[in-house]
Amino acid sequence: MPDMSASVSLAVTHLVPLAKEVDENKVTPGVLGFIVFAVMALAVWGLMKSMSKHMNKVDFKEAPDTEAERKADSAAQRG
């Protein structure tokens, strides 16, 4: 296990100068923000694709409303 802590400390010493170059007054989302955004984008894309597939399966033909037609015809004959 001592090798693991040595490599971690070596990585940290290399990243500290990089962190100091970043403006401390600037907030960025970082890698985690990008990963969360990418996962959400993929989820929305998948949901839209699924919805499109389901909507294409729908075959809706409205049945004629004969009762409404009769009322309209009888109203037209009276007036």
All heavy atoms as a GROMACS GRO file, in nm:
protein
  592
    1MET      N    1   0.080  -0.121   0.000
    1MET     CA    2   0.000   0.000   0.000
    1MET      C    3   0.084   0.127   0.000
    1MET      O    4   0.033   0.230  -0.036
    1MET     CB    5  -0.095   0.000   0.120
    1MET     CG    6  -0.213  -0.090   0.102
    1MET     SD    7  -0.318  -0.026  -0.027
    1MET     CE    8  -0.445  -0.143  -0.026
    2PRO      N    9   0.208   0.128   0.042
    2PRO     CA   10   0.284   0.252   0.042
    2PRO      C   11   0.301   0.308  -0.098
    2PRO      O   12   0.312   0.429  -0.117
    2PRO     CB   13   0.419   0.215   0.104
    2PRO     CG   14   0.413   0.074   0.145
    2PRO     CD   15   0.284   0.017   0.099
    3ASP      N   16   0.302   0.222  -0.199
    3ASP     CA   17   0.316   0.271  -0.337
    3ASP      C   18   0.195   0.352  -0.378
    3ASP      O   19   0.207   0.448  -0.454
    3ASP     CB   20   0.334   0.152  -0.433
    3ASP     CG   21   0.466   0.080  -0.410
    3ASP    OD1   22   0.562   0.149  -0.367
    3ASP    OD2   23   0.472  -0.040  -0.434
    4MET      N   24   0.079   0.313  -0.331
    4MET     CA   25  -0.044   0.384  -0.366
    4MET      C   26  -0.042   0.526  -0.312
    4MET      O   27  -0.074   0.619  -0.382
    4MET     CB   28  -0.164   0.307  -0.310
    4MET     CG   29  -0.295   0.367  -0.348
    4MET     SD   30  -0.340   0.305  -0.507
    4MET     CE   31  -0.511   0.280  -0.484
    5SER      N   32  -0.005   0.543  -0.186
    5SER     CA   33  -0.004   0.677  -0.128
    5SER      C   34   0.105   0.762  -0.191
    5SER      O   35   0.089   0.883  -0.205
    5SER     CB   36   0.013   0.669   0.023
    5SER     OG   37   0.138   0.611   0.055
    6ALA      N   38   0.214   0.701  -0.231
    6ALA     CA   39   0.322   0.776  -0.297
    6ALA      C   40   0.275   0.826  -0.433
    6ALA      O   41   0.302   0.940  -0.471
    6ALA     CB   42   0.446   0.689  -0.311
    7SER      N   43   0.203   0.742  -0.506
    7SER     CA   44   0.155   0.785  -0.638
    7SER      C   45   0.046   0.892  -0.624
    7SER      O   46   0.039   0.984  -0.705
    7SER     CB   47   0.103   0.666  -0.719
    7SER     OG   48  -0.005   0.605  -0.652
    8VAL      N   49  -0.035   0.881  -0.519
    8VAL     CA   50  -0.138   0.983  -0.496
    8VAL      C   51  -0.073   1.115  -0.461
    8VAL      O   52  -0.112   1.220  -0.514
    8VAL     CB   53  -0.236   0.937  -0.385
    8VAL    CG1   54  -0.326   1.051  -0.342
    8VAL    CG2   55  -0.318   0.819  -0.433
    9SER      N   56   0.026   1.114  -0.375
    9SER     CA   57   0.092   1.239  -0.337
    9SER      C   58   0.166   1.298  -0.456
    9SER      O   59   0.171   1.420  -0.474
    9SER     CB   60   0.186   1.218  -0.219
    9SER     OG   61   0.294   1.134  -0.258
   10LEU      N   62   0.223   1.213  -0.541
   10LEU     CA   63   0.290   1.262  -0.662
   10LEU      C   64   0.190   1.327  -0.756
   10LEU      O   65   0.215   1.434  -0.813
   10LEU     CB   66   0.362   1.145  -0.731
   10LEU     CG   67   0.439   1.179  -0.857
   10LEU    CD1   68   0.554   1.274  -0.823
   10LEU    CD2   69   0.492   1.053  -0.922
   11ALA      N   70   0.072   1.266  -0.771
   11ALA     CA   71  -0.032   1.323  -0.857
   11ALA      C   72  -0.081   1.456  -0.802
   11ALA      O   73  -0.102   1.551  -0.876
   11ALA     CB   74  -0.148   1.225  -0.871
   12VAL      N   75  -0.096   1.465  -0.672
   12VAL     CA   76  -0.143   1.588  -0.609
   12VAL      C   77  -0.041   1.699  -0.629
   12VAL      O   78  -0.076   1.812  -0.658
   12VAL     CB   79  -0.176   1.565  -0.460
   12VAL    CG1   80  -0.198   1.697  -0.388
   12VAL    CG2   81  -0.296   1.475  -0.447
   13THR      N   82   0.087   1.666  -0.614
   13THR     CA   83   0.190   1.770  -0.632
   13THR      C   84   0.194   1.820  -0.775
   13THR      O   85   0.229   1.935  -0.799
   13THR     CB   86   0.330   1.718  -0.591
   13THR    OG1   87   0.361   1.602  -0.666
   13THR    CG2   88   0.336   1.688  -0.443
   14HIS      N   89   0.160   1.736  -0.871
   14HIS     CA   90   0.156   1.781  -1.010
   14HIS      C   91   0.030   1.862  -1.039
   14HIS      O   92   0.031   1.950  -1.125
   14HIS     CB   93   0.163   1.662  -1.106
   14HIS     CG   94   0.299   1.604  -1.117
   14HIS    ND1   95   0.405   1.672  -1.172
   14HIS    CD2   96   0.348   1.483  -1.080
   14HIS    CE1   97   0.512   1.597  -1.168
   14HIS    NE2   98   0.480   1.479  -1.112
   15LEU      N   99  -0.080   1.834  -0.968
   15LEU     CA  100  -0.206   1.905  -0.994
   15LEU      C  101  -0.215   2.038  -0.921
   15LEU      O  102  -0.289   2.126  -0.964
   15LEU     CB  103  -0.325   1.817  -0.955
   15LEU     CG  104  -0.349   1.695  -1.043
   15LEU    CD1  105  -0.464   1.612  -0.987
   15LEU    CD2  106  -0.379   1.735  -1.186
   16VAL      N  107  -0.142   2.055  -0.813
   16VAL     CA  108  -0.149   2.179  -0.737
   16VAL      C  109  -0.107   2.300  -0.820
   16VAL      O  110  -0.177   2.402  -0.821
   16VAL     CB  111  -0.068   2.169  -0.605
   16VAL    CG1  112  -0.049   2.304  -0.540
   16VAL    CG2  113  -0.138   2.073  -0.511
   17PRO      N  114   0.002   2.294  -0.896
   17PRO     CA  115   0.035   2.410  -0.980
   17PRO      C  116  -0.072   2.438  -1.085
   17PRO      O  117  -0.099   2.554  -1.118
   17PRO     CB  118   0.167   2.372  -1.047
   17PRO     CG  119   0.225   2.266  -0.961
   17PRO     CD  120   0.109   2.195  -0.898
   18LEU      N  121  -0.137   2.334  -1.137
   18LEU     CA  122  -0.244   2.355  -1.235
   18LEU      C  123  -0.363   2.423  -1.170
   18LEU      O  124  -0.428   2.508  -1.230
   18LEU     CB  125  -0.288   2.222  -1.296
   18LEU     CG  126  -0.185   2.152  -1.385
   18LEU    CD1  127  -0.240   2.015  -1.427
   18LEU    CD2  128  -0.154   2.235  -1.508
   19ALA      N  129  -0.391   2.389  -1.046
   19ALA     CA  130  -0.504   2.448  -0.976
   19ALA      C  131  -0.478   2.595  -0.945
   19ALA      O  132  -0.571   2.675  -0.941
   19ALA     CB  133  -0.533   2.372  -0.848
   20LYS      N  134  -0.355   2.633  -0.922
   20LYS     CA  135  -0.324   2.771  -0.892
   20LYS      C  136  -0.336   2.860  -1.015
   20LYS      O  137  -0.354   2.980  -1.004
   20LYS     CB  138  -0.185   2.782  -0.832
   20LYS     CG  139  -0.179   2.727  -0.690
   20LYS     CD  140  -0.045   2.747  -0.627
   20LYS     CE  141  -0.049   2.690  -0.486
   20LYS     NZ  142   0.078   2.705  -0.418
   21GLU      N  143  -0.323   2.801  -1.134
   21GLU     CA  144  -0.337   2.878  -1.258
   21GLU      C  145  -0.482   2.918  -1.283
   21GLU      O  146  -0.509   3.015  -1.349
   21GLU     CB  147  -0.284   2.799  -1.378
   21GLU     CG  148  -0.134   2.779  -1.375
   21GLU     CD  149  -0.088   2.693  -1.489
   21GLU    OE1  150  -0.169   2.666  -1.580
   21GLU    OE2  151   0.028   2.652  -1.488
   22VAL      N  152  -0.576   2.843  -1.230
   22VAL     CA  153  -0.717   2.870  -1.248
   22VAL      C  154  -0.756   2.992  -1.164
   22VAL      O  155  -0.712   3.005  -1.049
   22VAL     CB  156  -0.803   2.748  -1.209
   22VAL    CG1  157  -0.950   2.779  -1.219
   22VAL    CG2  158  -0.768   2.629  -1.295
   23ASP      N  159  -0.835   3.080  -1.221
   23ASP     CA  160  -0.880   3.199  -1.149
   23ASP      C  161  -0.966   3.156  -1.030
   23ASP      O  162  -1.065   3.084  -1.047
   23ASP     CB  163  -0.960   3.289  -1.244
   23ASP     CG  164  -1.000   3.420  -1.179
   23ASP    OD1  165  -0.950   3.449  -1.069
   23ASP    OD2  166  -1.080   3.493  -1.240
   24GLU      N  167  -0.930   3.198  -0.911
   24GLU     CA  168  -1.002   3.156  -0.791
   24GLU      C  169  -1.139   3.219  -0.778
   24GLU      O  170  -1.224   3.172  -0.704
   24GLU     CB  171  -0.918   3.188  -0.667
   24GLU     CG  172  -0.790   3.105  -0.661
   24GLU     CD  173  -0.702   3.142  -0.544
   24GLU    OE1  174  -0.743   3.226  -0.464
   24GLU    OE2  175  -0.594   3.083  -0.534
   25ASN      N  176  -1.167   3.327  -0.852
   25ASN     CA  177  -1.297   3.393  -0.848
   25ASN      C  178  -1.394   3.336  -0.950
   25ASN      O  179  -1.508   3.380  -0.958
   25ASN     CB  180  -1.281   3.543  -0.870
   25ASN     CG  181  -1.200   3.607  -0.760
   25ASN    OD1  182  -1.212   3.567  -0.645
   25ASN    ND2  183  -1.117   3.703  -0.794
   26LYS      N  184  -1.349   3.242  -1.030
   26LYS     CA  185  -1.432   3.186  -1.137
   26LYS      C  186  -1.481   3.047  -1.096
   26LYS      O  187  -1.402   2.964  -1.050
   26LYS     CB  188  -1.348   3.176  -1.264
   26LYS     CG  189  -1.425   3.142  -1.387
   26LYS     CD  190  -1.330   3.148  -1.505
   26LYS     CE  191  -1.405   3.137  -1.633
   26LYS     NZ  192  -1.314   3.139  -1.748
   27VAL      N  193  -1.609   3.025  -1.109
   27VAL     CA  194  -1.667   2.895  -1.075
   27VAL      C  195  -1.698   2.822  -1.205
   27VAL      O  196  -1.762   2.875  -1.294
   27VAL     CB  197  -1.797   2.913  -0.992
   27VAL    CG1  198  -1.859   2.779  -0.962
   27VAL    CG2  199  -1.767   2.988  -0.865
   28THR      N  200  -1.651   2.699  -1.215
   28THR     CA  201  -1.677   2.618  -1.334
   28THR      C  202  -1.743   2.487  -1.292
   28THR      O  203  -1.721   2.440  -1.179
   28THR     CB  204  -1.546   2.586  -1.408
   28THR    OG1  205  -1.460   2.515  -1.320
   28THR    CG2  206  -1.477   2.714  -1.455
   29PRO      N  207  -1.823   2.427  -1.379
   29PRO     CA  208  -1.891   2.303  -1.343
   29PRO      C  209  -1.797   2.183  -1.334
   29PRO      O  210  -1.824   2.089  -1.262
   29PRO     CB  211  -1.994   2.284  -1.453
   29PRO     CG  212  -1.942   2.360  -1.567
   29PRO     CD  213  -1.864   2.474  -1.511
   30GLY      N  214  -1.690   2.185  -1.408
   30GLY     CA  215  -1.593   2.076  -1.401
   30GLY      C  216  -1.639   1.951  -1.473
   30GLY      O  217  -1.739   1.951  -1.547
   31VAL      N  218  -1.565   1.847  -1.453
   31VAL     CA  219  -1.592   1.720  -1.521
   31VAL      C  220  -1.722   1.659  -1.473
   31VAL      O  221  -1.800   1.605  -1.553
   31VAL     CB  222  -1.474   1.623  -1.498
   31VAL    CG1  223  -1.503   1.487  -1.559
   31VAL    CG2  224  -1.346   1.679  -1.556
   32LEU      N  225  -1.750   1.668  -1.344
   32LEU     CA  226  -1.874   1.610  -1.290
   32LEU      C  227  -1.996   1.678  -1.352
   32LEU      O  228  -2.093   1.610  -1.389
   32LEU     CB  229  -1.878   1.623  -1.139
   32LEU     CG  230  -2.003   1.567  -1.071
   32LEU    CD1  231  -2.012   1.417  -1.096
   32LEU    CD2  232  -2.002   1.596  -0.924
   33GLY      N  233  -1.991   1.809  -1.367
   33GLY     CA  234  -2.101   1.881  -1.431
   33GLY      C  235  -2.121   1.836  -1.574
   33GLY      O  236  -2.234   1.820  -1.621
   34PHE      N  237  -2.011   1.815  -1.647
   34PHE     CA  238  -2.022   1.769  -1.785
   34PHE      C  239  -2.081   1.629  -1.791
   34PHE      O  240  -2.167   1.601  -1.876
   34PHE     CB  241  -1.884   1.768  -1.853
   34PHE     CG  242  -1.887   1.708  -1.989
   34PHE    CD1  243  -1.939   1.780  -2.096
   34PHE    CD2  244  -1.840   1.580  -2.011
   34PHE    CE1  245  -1.944   1.724  -2.222
   34PHE    CE2  246  -1.844   1.524  -2.136
   34PHE     CZ  247  -1.895   1.596  -2.243
   35ILE      N  248  -2.038   1.542  -1.701
   35ILE     CA  249  -2.090   1.404  -1.702
   35ILE      C  250  -2.239   1.403  -1.671
   35ILE      O  251  -2.317   1.334  -1.739
   35ILE     CB  252  -2.011   1.317  -1.602
   35ILE    CG1  253  -1.869   1.296  -1.652
   35ILE    CG2  254  -2.080   1.184  -1.578
   35ILE    CD1  255  -1.777   1.231  -1.551
   36VAL      N  256  -2.282   1.482  -1.573
   36VAL     CA  257  -2.424   1.488  -1.538
   36VAL      C  258  -2.504   1.543  -1.657
   36VAL      O  259  -2.610   1.489  -1.692
   36VAL     CB  260  -2.446   1.575  -1.412
   36VAL    CG1  261  -2.593   1.605  -1.391
   36VAL    CG2  262  -2.388   1.506  -1.291
   37PHE      N  263  -2.454   1.648  -1.721
   37PHE     CA  264  -2.523   1.706  -1.836
   37PHE      C  265  -2.530   1.605  -1.951
   37PHE      O  266  -2.635   1.593  -2.017
   37PHE     CB  267  -2.451   1.832  -1.882
   37PHE     CG  268  -2.517   1.900  -1.996
   37PHE    CD1  269  -2.628   1.980  -1.976
   37PHE    CD2  270  -2.470   1.884  -2.125
   37PHE    CE1  271  -2.691   2.044  -2.082
   37PHE    CE2  272  -2.532   1.946  -2.231
   37PHE     CZ  273  -2.642   2.026  -2.209
   38ALA      N  274  -2.422   1.532  -1.976
   38ALA     CA  275  -2.421   1.434  -2.085
   38ALA      C  276  -2.520   1.321  -2.058
   38ALA      O  277  -2.592   1.277  -2.148
   38ALA     CB  278  -2.280   1.378  -2.103
   39VAL      N  279  -2.528   1.275  -1.933
   39VAL     CA  280  -2.622   1.168  -1.898
   39VAL      C  281  -2.766   1.216  -1.916
   39VAL      O  282  -2.851   1.144  -1.970
   39VAL     CB  283  -2.597   1.117  -1.754
   39VAL    CG1  284  -2.711   1.031  -1.704
   39VAL    CG2  285  -2.465   1.042  -1.747
   40MET      N  286  -2.793   1.340  -1.872
   40MET     CA  287  -2.928   1.394  -1.889
   40MET      C  288  -2.962   1.411  -2.037
   40MET      O  289  -3.076   1.383  -2.079
   40MET     CB  290  -2.939   1.528  -1.816
   40MET     CG  291  -2.943   1.513  -1.665
   40MET     SD  292  -2.939   1.667  -1.575
   40MET     CE  293  -3.077   1.754  -1.643
   41ALA      N  294  -2.867   1.456  -2.118
   41ALA     CA  295  -2.891   1.472  -2.261
   41ALA      C  296  -2.921   1.336  -2.325
   41ALA      O  297  -3.012   1.325  -2.408
   41ALA     CB  298  -2.772   1.539  -2.328
   42LEU      N  299  -2.846   1.234  -2.289
   42LEU     CA  300  -2.871   1.100  -2.344
   42LEU      C  301  -3.008   1.047  -2.299
   42LEU      O  302  -3.078   0.982  -2.378
   42LEU     CB  303  -2.761   1.003  -2.301
   42LEU     CG  304  -2.628   1.020  -2.373
   42LEU    CD1  305  -2.522   0.930  -2.310
   42LEU    CD2  306  -2.642   0.989  -2.521
   43ALA      N  307  -3.047   1.075  -2.176
   43ALA     CA  308  -3.177   1.030  -2.127
   43ALA      C  309  -3.290   1.098  -2.204
   43ALA      O  310  -3.387   1.033  -2.243
   43ALA     CB  311  -3.189   1.058  -1.977
   44VAL      N  312  -3.277   1.229  -2.226
   44VAL     CA  313  -3.381   1.301  -2.301
   44VAL      C  314  -3.387   1.250  -2.444
   44VAL      O  315  -3.496   1.231  -2.500
   44VAL     CB  316  -3.355   1.453  -2.297
   44VAL    CG1  317  -3.442   1.527  -2.395
   44VAL    CG2  318  -3.378   1.505  -2.156
   45TRP      N  319  -3.271   1.227  -2.506
   45TRP     CA  320  -3.269   1.174  -2.643
   45TRP      C  321  -3.338   1.038  -2.649
   45TRP      O  322  -3.419   1.013  -2.739
   45TRP     CB  323  -3.125   1.162  -2.691
   45TRP     CG  324  -3.113   1.104  -2.827
   45TRP    CD1  325  -3.136   1.166  -2.946
   45TRP    CD2  326  -3.077   0.969  -2.859
   45TRP    NE1  327  -3.115   1.078  -3.049
   45TRP    CE2  328  -3.079   0.956  -2.998
   45TRP    CE3  329  -3.042   0.859  -2.781
   45TRP    CZ2  330  -3.048   0.837  -3.062
   45TRP    CZ3  331  -3.012   0.741  -2.846
   45TRP    CH2  332  -3.015   0.730  -2.984
   46GLY      N  333  -3.310   0.951  -2.553
   46GLY     CA  334  -3.373   0.819  -2.550
   46GLY      C  335  -3.523   0.828  -2.529
   46GLY      O  336  -3.601   0.755  -2.593
   47LEU      N  337  -3.567   0.917  -2.440
   47LEU     CA  338  -3.710   0.934  -2.417
   47LEU      C  339  -3.780   0.989  -2.541
   47LEU      O  340  -3.891   0.946  -2.575
   47LEU     CB  341  -3.734   1.027  -2.298
   47LEU     CG  342  -3.703   0.965  -2.161
   47LEU    CD1  343  -3.708   1.074  -2.054
   47LEU    CD2  344  -3.801   0.855  -2.130
   48MET      N  345  -3.718   1.083  -2.609
   48MET     CA  346  -3.779   1.139  -2.730
   48MET      C  347  -3.788   1.034  -2.840
   48MET      O  348  -3.887   1.027  -2.912
   48MET     CB  349  -3.698   1.259  -2.780
   48MET     CG  350  -3.703   1.379  -2.687
   48MET     SD  351  -3.867   1.450  -2.673
   48MET     CE  352  -3.882   1.527  -2.830
   49LYS      N  353  -3.685   0.953  -2.853
   49LYS     CA  354  -3.687   0.846  -2.954
   49LYS      C  355  -3.797   0.745  -2.923
   49LYS      O  356  -3.870   0.702  -3.012
   49LYS     CB  357  -3.551   0.778  -2.958
   49LYS     CG  358  -3.535   0.683  -3.071
   49LYS     CD  359  -3.392   0.641  -3.089
   49LYS     CE  360  -3.387   0.545  -3.205
   49LYS     NZ  361  -3.257   0.529  -3.258
   50SER      N  362  -3.811   0.709  -2.795
   50SER     CA  363  -3.914   0.615  -2.754
   50SER      C  364  -4.053   0.674  -2.777
   50SER      O  365  -4.144   0.605  -2.826
   50SER     CB  366  -3.897   0.579  -2.607
   50SER     OG  367  -4.003   0.499  -2.562
   51MET      N  368  -4.071   0.803  -2.742
   51MET     CA  369  -4.201   0.867  -2.761
   51MET      C  370  -4.237   0.873  -2.910
   51MET      O  371  -4.351   0.848  -2.948
   51MET     CB  372  -4.200   1.008  -2.704
   51MET     CG  373  -4.335   1.077  -2.714
   51MET     SD  374  -4.333   1.247  -2.661
   51MET     CE  375  -4.241   1.323  -2.791
   52SER      N  376  -4.138   0.903  -2.993
   52SER     CA  377  -4.163   0.909  -3.137
   52SER      C  378  -4.207   0.771  -3.190
   52SER      O  379  -4.298   0.762  -3.272
   52SER     CB  380  -4.037   0.956  -3.208
   52SER     OG  381  -4.056   0.953  -3.346
   53LYS      N  382  -4.142   0.668  -3.141
   53LYS     CA  383  -4.177   0.532  -3.184
   53LYS      C  384  -4.319   0.497  -3.142
   53LYS      O  385  -4.397   0.442  -3.220
   53LYS     CB  386  -4.077   0.433  -3.125
   53LYS     CG  387  -4.090   0.293  -3.180
   53LYS     CD  388  -3.966   0.212  -3.154
   53LYS     CE  389  -3.969   0.142  -3.024
   53LYS     NZ  390  -3.861   0.046  -3.004
   54HIS      N  391  -4.356   0.533  -3.019
   54HIS     CA  392  -4.490   0.503  -2.971
   54HIS      C  393  -4.595   0.587  -3.043
   54HIS      O  394  -4.705   0.539  -3.071
   54HIS     CB  395  -4.501   0.526  -2.822
   54HIS     CG  396  -4.433   0.420  -2.740
   54HIS    ND1  397  -4.428   0.288  -2.776
   54HIS    CD2  398  -4.365   0.428  -2.624
   54HIS    CE1  399  -4.362   0.219  -2.687
   54HIS    NE2  400  -4.321   0.302  -2.593
   55MET      N  401  -4.564   0.711  -3.073
   55MET     CA  402  -4.659   0.797  -3.144
   55MET      C  403  -4.682   0.750  -3.287
   55MET      O  404  -4.791   0.766  -3.342
   55MET     CB  405  -4.611   0.942  -3.143
   55MET     CG  406  -4.615   1.006  -3.006
   55MET     SD  407  -4.778   1.014  -2.933
   55MET     CE  408  -4.850   1.145  -3.028
   56ASN      N  409  -4.579   0.693  -3.348
   56ASN     CA  410  -4.595   0.640  -3.484
   56ASN      C  411  -4.685   0.517  -3.487
   56ASN      O  412  -4.745   0.485  -3.590
   56ASN     CB  413  -4.459   0.606  -3.545
   56ASN     CG  414  -4.384   0.730  -3.588
   56ASN    OD1  415  -4.443   0.834  -3.614
   56ASN    ND2  416  -4.253   0.719  -3.594
   57LYS      N  417  -4.696   0.446  -3.376
   57LYS     CA  418  -4.783   0.328  -3.368
   57LYS      C  419  -4.930   0.365  -3.358
   57LYS      O  420  -5.016   0.284  -3.388
   57LYS     CB  421  -4.746   0.242  -3.248
   57LYS     CG  422  -4.616   0.168  -3.263
   57LYS     CD  423  -4.590   0.084  -3.139
   57LYS     CE  424  -4.460   0.012  -3.148
   57LYS     NZ  425  -4.432  -0.067  -3.027
   58VAL      N  426  -4.959   0.488  -3.315
   58VAL     CA  427  -5.097   0.529  -3.293
   58VAL      C  428  -5.164   0.552  -3.428
   58VAL      O  429  -5.114   0.626  -3.513
   58VAL     CB  430  -5.104   0.658  -3.208
   58VAL    CG1  431  -5.245   0.710  -3.200
   58VAL    CG2  432  -5.048   0.632  -3.070
   59ASP      N  433  -5.277   0.487  -3.448
   59ASP     CA  434  -5.355   0.505  -3.570
   59ASP      C  435  -5.493   0.551  -3.527
   59ASP      O  436  -5.580   0.471  -3.497
   59ASP     CB  437  -5.363   0.373  -3.648
   59ASP     CG  438  -5.432   0.390  -3.783
   59ASP    OD1  439  -5.429   0.503  -3.836
   59ASP    OD2  440  -5.486   0.292  -3.834
   60PHE      N  441  -5.513   0.680  -3.525
   60PHE     CA  442  -5.636   0.737  -3.473
   60PHE      C  443  -5.723   0.786  -3.587
   60PHE      O  444  -5.684   0.874  -3.663
   60PHE     CB  445  -5.606   0.853  -3.378
   60PHE     CG  446  -5.730   0.917  -3.322
   60PHE    CD1  447  -5.805   0.853  -3.226
   60PHE    CD2  448  -5.773   1.039  -3.368
   60PHE    CE1  449  -5.920   0.911  -3.174
   60PHE    CE2  450  -5.887   1.098  -3.319
   60PHE     CZ  451  -5.961   1.034  -3.221
   61LYS      N  452  -5.838   0.725  -3.601
   61LYS     CA  453  -5.938   0.771  -3.698
   61LYS      C  454  -6.064   0.799  -3.619
   61LYS      O  455  -6.117   0.711  -3.551
   61LYS     CB  456  -5.964   0.667  -3.805
   61LYS     CG  457  -5.847   0.647  -3.898
   61LYS     CD  458  -5.883   0.556  -4.012
   61LYS     CE  459  -5.763   0.542  -4.104
   61LYS     NZ  460  -5.788   0.450  -4.213
   62GLU      N  461  -6.111   0.920  -3.627
   62GLU     CA  462  -6.228   0.959  -3.550
   62GLU      C  463  -6.353   0.900  -3.614
   62GLU      O  464  -6.376   0.916  -3.735
   62GLU     CB  465  -6.238   1.110  -3.544
   62GLU     CG  466  -6.344   1.158  -3.450
   62GLU     CD  467  -6.339   1.308  -3.432
   62GLU    OE1  468  -6.243   1.371  -3.477
   62GLU    OE2  469  -6.435   1.360  -3.374
   63ALA      N  470  -6.433   0.834  -3.533
   63ALA     CA  471  -6.558   0.779  -3.582
   63ALA      C  472  -6.658   0.894  -3.598
   63ALA      O  473  -6.660   0.986  -3.518
   63ALA     CB  474  -6.613   0.677  -3.483
   64PRO      N  475  -6.736   0.890  -3.702
   64PRO     CA  476  -6.833   0.999  -3.721
   64PRO      C  477  -6.934   1.001  -3.608
   64PRO      O  478  -6.982   0.897  -3.564
   64PRO     CB  479  -6.899   0.966  -3.854
   64PRO     CG  480  -6.870   0.823  -3.880
   64PRO     CD  481  -6.744   0.790  -3.808
   65ASP      N  482  -6.966   1.120  -3.562
   65ASP     CA  483  -7.061   1.138  -3.453
   65ASP      C  484  -7.199   1.156  -3.516
   65ASP      O  485  -7.238   1.266  -3.552
   65ASP     CB  486  -7.022   1.258  -3.368
   65ASP     CG  487  -7.103   1.265  -3.241
   65ASP    OD1  488  -7.184   1.173  -3.216
   65ASP    OD2  489  -7.085   1.364  -3.167
   66THR      N  490  -7.272   1.046  -3.530
   66THR     CA  491  -7.400   1.051  -3.601
   66THR      C  492  -7.505   1.129  -3.523
   66THR      O  493  -7.590   1.194  -3.582
   66THR     CB  494  -7.451   0.908  -3.628
   66THR    OG1  495  -7.458   0.837  -3.505
   66THR    CG2  496  -7.359   0.836  -3.723
   67GLU      N  497  -7.499   1.126  -3.391
   67GLU     CA  498  -7.597   1.199  -3.312
   67GLU      C  499  -7.581   1.350  -3.330
   67GLU      O  500  -7.680   1.423  -3.344
   67GLU     CB  501  -7.584   1.162  -3.164
   67GLU     CG  502  -7.692   1.223  -3.077
   67GLU     CD  503  -7.682   1.176  -2.933
   67GLU    OE1  504  -7.634   1.063  -2.910
   67GLU    OE2  505  -7.724   1.254  -2.847
   68ALA      N  506  -7.460   1.398  -3.333
   68ALA     CA  507  -7.436   1.541  -3.353
   68ALA      C  508  -7.479   1.583  -3.493
   68ALA      O  509  -7.533   1.693  -3.513
   68ALA     CB  510  -7.289   1.573  -3.333
   69GLU      N  511  -7.457   1.494  -3.592
   69GLU     CA  512  -7.500   1.526  -3.728
   69GLU      C  513  -7.653   1.535  -3.735
   69GLU      O  514  -7.708   1.621  -3.803
   69GLU     CB  515  -7.449   1.420  -3.825
   69GLU     CG  516  -7.300   1.428  -3.851
   69GLU     CD  517  -7.252   1.317  -3.941
   69GLU    OE1  518  -7.337   1.241  -3.994
   69GLU    OE2  519  -7.130   1.306  -3.960
   70ARG      N  520  -7.721   1.445  -3.665
   70ARG     CA  521  -7.868   1.449  -3.666
   70ARG      C  522  -7.920   1.579  -3.604
   70ARG      O  523  -8.013   1.639  -3.655
   70ARG     CB  524  -7.924   1.330  -3.589
   70ARG     CG  525  -7.923   1.203  -3.668
   70ARG     CD  526  -8.000   1.093  -3.595
   70ARG     NE  527  -7.916   0.974  -3.597
   70ARG     CZ  528  -7.899   0.891  -3.498
   70ARG    NH1  529  -7.961   0.909  -3.384
   70ARG    NH2  530  -7.822   0.786  -3.510
   71LYS      N  531  -7.860   1.620  -3.493
   71LYS     CA  532  -7.902   1.744  -3.429
   71LYS      C  533  -7.876   1.864  -3.520
   71LYS      O  534  -7.958   1.955  -3.528
   71LYS     CB  535  -7.828   1.763  -3.297
   71LYS     CG  536  -7.874   1.670  -3.188
   71LYS     CD  537  -7.798   1.695  -3.059
   71LYS     CE  538  -7.842   1.596  -2.951
   71LYS     NZ  539  -7.768   1.617  -2.826
   72ALA      N  540  -7.762   1.863  -3.589
   72ALA     CA  541  -7.730   1.973  -3.679
   72ALA      C  542  -7.827   1.975  -3.797
   72ALA      O  543  -7.872   2.082  -3.840
   72ALA     CB  544  -7.586   1.961  -3.729
   73ASP      N  545  -7.862   1.857  -3.850
   73ASP     CA  546  -7.958   1.851  -3.962
   73ASP      C  547  -8.096   1.898  -3.919
   73ASP      O  548  -8.165   1.969  -3.992
   73ASP     CB  549  -7.965   1.708  -4.016
   73ASP     CG  550  -7.839   1.670  -4.094
   73ASP    OD1  551  -7.766   1.762  -4.136
   73ASP    OD2  552  -7.819   1.549  -4.113
   74SER      N  553  -8.138   1.854  -3.800
   74SER     CA  554  -8.272   1.894  -3.754
   74SER      C  555  -8.276   2.045  -3.723
   74SER      O  556  -8.377   2.110  -3.747
   74SER     CB  557  -8.314   1.813  -3.632
   74SER     OG  558  -8.229   1.840  -3.522
   75ALA      N  559  -8.168   2.100  -3.673
   75ALA     CA  560  -8.162   2.244  -3.646
   75ALA      C  561  -8.163   2.321  -3.778
   75ALA      O  562  -8.223   2.428  -3.788
   75ALA     CB  563  -8.039   2.278  -3.564
   76ALA      N  564  -8.096   2.267  -3.878
   76ALA     CA  565  -8.092   2.335  -4.009
   76ALA      C  566  -8.230   2.331  -4.076
   76ALA      O  567  -8.271   2.426  -4.144
   76ALA     CB  568  -7.987   2.270  -4.098
   77GLN      N  569  -8.304   2.222  -4.055
   77GLN     CA  570  -8.437   2.213  -4.115
   77GLN      C  571  -8.536   2.305  -4.048
   77GLN      O  572  -8.627   2.356  -4.110
   77GLN     CB  573  -8.486   2.067  -4.107
   77GLN     CG  574  -8.409   1.972  -4.200
   77GLN     CD  575  -8.452   1.828  -4.178
   77GLN    OE1  576  -8.534   1.797  -4.094
   77GLN    NE2  577  -8.393   1.739  -4.256
   78ARG      N  578  -8.522   2.326  -3.917
   78ARG     CA  579  -8.614   2.414  -3.845
   78ARG      C  580  -8.588   2.560  -3.882
   78ARG      O  581  -8.682   2.640  -3.884
   78ARG     CB  582  -8.595   2.400  -3.694
   78ARG     CG  583  -8.645   2.270  -3.641
   78ARG     CD  584  -8.633   2.268  -3.489
   78ARG     NE  585  -8.623   2.131  -3.443
   78ARG     CZ  586  -8.573   2.094  -3.330
   78ARG    NH1  587  -8.525   2.183  -3.246
   78ARG    NH2  588  -8.569   1.968  -3.295
   79GLY      N  589  -8.460   2.595  -3.896
   79GLY     CA  590  -8.430   2.736  -3.911
   79GLY      C  591  -8.413   2.775  -4.050
   79GLY      O  592  -8.445   2.862  -4.115
   0.00000   0.00000   0.00000
